[in-house]
Amino acid sequence: MKKVIATMIAGLFASAAFAQQTPAPATPAVPEVKAEVKAEVKAEVKQEVRQEVQKPAAEKK
């Protein structure tokens, strides 16, 4: 009976120690930064294209 109780106590300590570990991030933080940069670059490119399209139209008038 003492062995069973000792095993249960050891299991309790092991599970408590496992539960206190910090979880590893599911996804690395680097792709998030890349996504933000891509969005900014896309916005800048769109603005440049719009300006280029508007310039020839303004010159024709």
Buried (B, 14 or more C-beta within 10 A) or exposed (E): EEEEEEEEEEEEEEEEEEEEEEEEEEEEEEEEEEEEEEEEEEEEEEEEEEEEEEEEEEEEE
